[in-house]
Amino acid sequence: MMIDQVMELHPGIRYFHIGADEVYHLGVCERCKRRMSEENLSPQQLFLIHVKAVLGHIKNTHPTITSIMWDDMLRHTELPILMNSGLGDMVEPMVWHYLSDFRLPIDIWDKYSKVFPNIWFASAFKGATGANAYATNIAYHLDNHTVWLDVMAREGSKFKKVQGCALTGWQRYDHYAVLCELLPQALPSLGMCLMMLQQGSFTAEVHTSVSQDLKFLSPIPLNPFQRYPVPPCQFPGSEIYTSLMAFLHLDATYEEFVRDERVLTWMNDYMMEKRFSNPVHIEPILAQCYGILDGLTKIHSQLEKALKEVFYDHTVEEWLKVFIEPKIRKISDAVEKAKLQLSNS
């Protein structure tokens, strides 16, 4: 069994997380449908039976291990069903929520506390704001932790023990998705969120302390989208952080350019196809193209070098081909079309 293989590779562990989140296609296959029909089970009950079997295996073969599972498949389970499931003394649920405004069932804490003595919380320090996001908005994740601290203070006493908070950091939304928010550029967010949890709130002292620990020459920008100057810093992976922040700012300039009224008016595809445009407008557009292309080319080189210090070549190739190279191709094409227009003038 895969569980036993993992256990063998991690001797001495105290906790084992079985996952069990987002089981969206339960009870869909013919085998499950047949069992539900024969035993008069709902998909929810089928899920609980399966989870209990997995937890039973861990309890029988590794009795000193405490099992953990994600809670989302339990959130809307009625209390009597949950109490009769037998999970109460077999597992500790980890309640995940990554937004700054909570959208959990209002009865979740009362319900869970009647079934599970101990509970875990799970926040996010990166990766929860968009499947193809590449920059971490620290302020967003600080807000998420502010809400979690409030929940811990208000609801924690309902349980025998709040075991802790797991700070999640997504790398992909699924195995077929692109990379999101690489870890090195998110280390400042991780540092902020960890110290915030430790101190009980986010303060100027927390901000200053983490900035100094990561050797920032000025306070860490909490919202990278505000285009503040990228402060010099020195921590493992800081070259990726500074290059990505520079790319974020240039990317915003690029997006403004492709939506610019001048481009859409005098350099749209139709005008380029007919080679019919006004050089008075094309010349300044071309100058801006050159500036953006030069910046993208330099950042591509910087990021390729920095990423290769940390990641495998195929990861570096994927990231560059997804996020930077399409923009370089598009702006290069705009340069060539603008030059052609001017040569025909």
C-alpha positions in Angstrom: 0.0 0.0 0.0 1.3 3.5 -0.9 0.8 4.6 2.7 3.2 2.0 4.0 5.8 3.0 1.4 5.6 6.6 2.5 5.8 5.6 6.2 8.9 3.5 5.5 10.7 6.4 3.9 9.9 8.7 6.9 10.7 6.8 10.1 9.9 8.5 13.4 7.1 10.7 12.0 4.2 11.7 14.3 1.6 12.8 11.9 0.4 11.5 8.5 -1.9 13.6 6.2 -4.1 11.4 4.0 -5.4 14.3 1.8 -9.0 13.4 0.9 -9.9 16.9 -0.4 -12.0 17.9 -3.4 -13.3 14.4 -4.2 -15.6 15.7 -6.9 -16.3 12.6 -8.9 -17.2 10.2 -6.1 -20.0 7.8 -6.9 -19.7 8.3 -10.7 -18.2 5.0 -11.9 -20.3 1.8 -12.3 -18.6 0.1 -9.4 -19.5 2.9 -7.0 -23.0 3.2 -8.3 -23.5 -0.6 -7.9 -22.3 -0.5 -4.3 -24.4 2.6 -3.4 -27.4 0.8 -4.8 -26.8 -2.5 -3.0 -26.0 -0.9 0.4 -28.3 2.1 0.0 -25.5 4.6 0.4 -25.2 8.3 -0.5 -22.0 9.5 -2.2 -21.2 11.2 1.1 -21.5 7.9 3.0 -19.4 6.1 0.4 -16.7 8.7 1.0 -16.8 8.3 4.8 -16.6 4.5 4.5 -13.5 4.8 2.2 -11.8 7.3 4.5 -12.5 5.1 7.5 -10.9 2.1 5.8 -7.8 4.2 5.0 -7.6 5.5 8.6 -8.2 2.0 10.0 -5.2 0.7 8.1 -3.0 3.5 9.5 -4.3 2.9 13.0 -3.7 -0.9 12.8 -0.3 -0.8 11.2 1.1 2.4 12.7 -0.7 3.0 16.0 1.5 5.8 17.2 0.8 8.0 14.1 -1.9 10.7 14.3 -3.8 11.0 11.0 -4.8 14.3 9.5 -7.2 14.9 6.6 -8.5 18.0 4.7 -12.0 18.9 6.0 -13.8 20.2 2.9 -15.6 17.0 2.2 -16.9 17.0 5.7 -18.1 20.6 5.8 -21.6 20.0 4.6 -22.1 16.6 6.2 -24.9 16.5 8.7 -23.9 16.1 12.3 -25.6 12.7 12.9 -23.9 11.2 9.9 -20.5 12.6 10.9 -20.9 11.3 14.5 -21.9 7.9 13.3 -19.0 7.7 10.8 -16.6 6.7 13.5 -14.0 9.2 12.3 -14.0 11.2 15.6 -11.3 9.2 17.3 -9.4 8.3 14.1 -8.4 11.6 12.5 -7.9 15.3 13.1 -9.4 17.5 10.4 -7.4 20.3 8.9 -9.7 23.2 7.9 -8.4 25.0 4.9 -9.4 28.5 3.8 -7.3 30.9 1.8 -9.5 34.0 1.3 -9.4 37.2 3.3 -13.1 37.0 3.9 -14.4 33.7 5.3 -17.0 31.7 3.5 -17.2 28.7 5.6 -20.5 27.2 7.0 -21.6 29.2 10.0 -22.0 26.0 12.1 -18.7 24.4 11.2 -16.9 25.0 14.5 -19.8 23.9 16.7 -20.3 20.8 14.5 -16.6 19.8 14.3 -16.1 20.3 18.0 -18.9 17.8 18.8 -17.0 15.1 16.7 -13.3 15.9 16.8 -11.4 16.7 20.0 -8.5 18.3 18.1 -8.4 20.4 15.0 -5.9 22.1 12.6 -6.1 25.2 10.5 -4.6 25.8 7.1 -3.8 29.2 5.5 -1.8 30.1 2.4 1.3 32.2 2.0 1.4 31.9 -1.8 -0.3 30.4 -4.9 -3.9 30.9 -3.9 -4.7 34.1 -5.9 -4.7 32.8 -9.4 -3.7 29.6 -11.4 -1.2 31.5 -13.5 -0.1 34.2 -11.1 3.6 34.6 -10.8 4.0 37.3 -8.1 2.9 37.0 -4.5 0.7 39.7 -3.0 1.9 39.6 0.6 -0.9 41.9 1.8 -3.5 39.5 0.6 -2.0 36.6 2.6 -1.6 38.8 5.7 -5.3 39.5 5.5 -5.9 35.7 5.3 -3.9 35.2 8.5 -5.6 38.1 10.3 -8.9 36.3 9.8 -7.4 33.0 10.9 -6.0 34.5 14.1 -9.5 35.9 14.8 -11.0 32.4 14.3 -8.4 30.8 16.6 -9.2 33.4 19.3 -13.0 33.1 18.9 -13.5 29.4 18.2 -10.4 27.6 19.5 -11.7 27.1 23.0 -14.5 24.8 21.6 -11.8 22.1 21.0 -9.6 20.2 23.3 -6.7 21.5 21.4 -5.9 23.5 18.2 -2.9 21.6 17.0 -1.5 24.2 14.7 -1.7 26.1 11.5 -0.3 24.7 8.2 0.9 27.4 5.8 0.2 26.1 2.3 2.0 27.3 -0.8 0.7 26.1 -4.1 3.0 25.3 -7.0 0.4 24.2 -9.6 -3.4 24.1 -9.4 -3.3 20.6 -10.8 -0.8 18.4 -12.7 -1.9 19.9 -16.0 -1.6 23.6 -14.9 1.3 26.0 -15.4 3.6 26.9 -12.6 2.4 29.6 -10.2 4.3 31.8 -7.8 7.7 30.1 -7.5 8.9 29.5 -4.0 12.0 31.8 -4.0 10.0 34.9 -4.8 7.4 34.0 -2.1 9.9 33.6 0.8 9.2 37.2 2.0 5.5 36.3 2.2 6.3 33.1 4.1 8.5 35.0 6.6 5.8 37.6 7.2 3.0 35.1 7.7 5.1 32.9 10.0 6.1 35.8 12.2 2.6 37.2 12.2 1.2 33.9 13.5 4.0 33.7 16.1 3.4 37.3 17.3 -0.4 37.2 17.1 -0.8 40.1 14.7 0.9 42.0 11.9 2.8 45.0 13.2 5.4 47.5 12.0 7.9 45.5 14.1 7.0 42.3 12.3 7.5 44.0 9.0 10.8 45.5 10.0 12.1 42.3 11.5 11.4 40.1 8.5 12.8 42.7 6.2 16.0 42.8 8.2 16.2 39.0 8.4 16.0 38.7 4.6 18.5 41.6 4.3 16.3 44.0 2.5 17.7 47.5 2.5 14.2 49.0 2.9 10.9 47.5 4.0 9.6 44.6 1.9 6.8 45.8 -0.5 3.6 44.2 0.7 1.8 44.7 -2.6 4.1 44.1 -5.6 1.5 45.4 -8.0 1.9 49.0 -6.8 5.1 49.4 -8.8 7.3 50.5 -6.0 11.1 50.4 -6.7 12.4 46.9 -6.1 14.5 47.1 -2.9 17.9 45.4 -2.9 17.9 42.2 -0.8 20.0 39.2 -0.1 18.5 35.8 0.8 18.5 32.4 -0.9 16.7 32.9 -4.1 16.7 36.7 -3.9 17.9 37.1 -7.5 14.7 35.4 -8.6 12.7 37.7 -6.4 14.2 40.9 -7.7 14.1 39.8 -11.3 10.5 38.7 -11.0 9.5 42.0 -9.4 11.2 43.9 -12.3 9.4 41.6 -14.8 6.1 42.3 -13.0 6.5 46.0 -13.5 7.7 45.7 -17.1 4.8 43.2 -17.8 2.4 45.9 -16.6 3.9 48.3 -19.1 3.7 45.7 -21.8 0.0 45.1 -21.1 -0.7 48.8 -21.2 1.1 49.0 -24.5 -0.9 46.3 -26.2 -4.1 47.9 -25.1 -2.9 51.4 -25.9 -5.4 53.4 -28.0 -2.6 54.4 -30.4 -1.7 50.8 -31.1 -5.3 49.7 -31.5 -5.9 52.6 -33.8 -2.8 52.9 -36.0 -1.1 49.5 -35.6 -4.0 47.1 -35.6 -3.8 43.9 -37.7 -6.0 45.4 -40.5 -3.7 48.4 -40.8 -0.6 46.3 -40.8 -2.1 43.9 -43.4 -3.0 46.7 -45.8 0.3 48.5 -45.0 -1.7 51.7 -44.4 -0.9 53.9 -41.5 0.4 57.2 -40.4 4.2 57.4 -39.7 3.6 60.3 -37.3 2.0 57.8 -35.0 4.1 54.7 -35.9 7.4 56.3 -35.0 6.7 56.9 -31.2 5.0 53.4 -31.1 8.2 51.8 -32.5 10.3 53.7 -30.0 8.2 52.3 -27.2 8.4 48.8 -28.7 12.2 49.0 -28.7 12.2 49.9 -25.0 9.9 47.1 -23.9 11.7 44.6 -26.1 15.1 45.5 -24.7 13.7 45.2 -21.1 12.1 41.8 -21.8 15.2 40.5 -23.4 17.4 41.6 -20.4 15.0 40.2 -17.8 14.8 36.9 -19.8 18.5 36.6 -19.5 18.6 37.5 -15.8 15.8 35.1 -14.9 17.2 32.3 -16.9 20.4 32.5 -15.0 18.8 33.0 -11.6 16.2 30.2 -12.1 19.0 27.7 -13.2 20.6 28.2 -9.8 17.5 26.7 -8.2 15.4 24.7 -10.6 15.8 21.9 -13.1 16.3 22.9 -16.8 12.8 21.7 -17.8 11.3 23.9 -15.1 13.3 26.9 -16.3 12.3 26.2 -19.9 8.6 25.9 -19.0 8.5 29.1 -16.9 10.2 31.2 -19.6 8.2 29.8 -22.4 4.9 30.4 -20.6 5.4 33.8 -19.1 8.1 35.8 -21.0 8.8 34.4 -24.5 5.3 34.9 -25.9 5.6 38.6 -25.0 9.0 38.8 -26.6 7.6 37.3 -29.8 4.6 39.6 -29.9 6.6 42.7 -29.3 9.3 41.6 -31.8 6.5 41.1 -34.3 5.2 44.6 -33.6 8.7 46.0 -34.2 9.0 44.3 -37.6 5.6 45.5 -38.6 6.3 49.1 -37.6 9.6 49.1 -39.4 7.9 47.8 -42.5 5.2 50.5 -42.3 7.9 53.2 -42.0 9.9 51.8 -44.9 6.7 52.1 -47.1 6.1 55.7 -46.1 
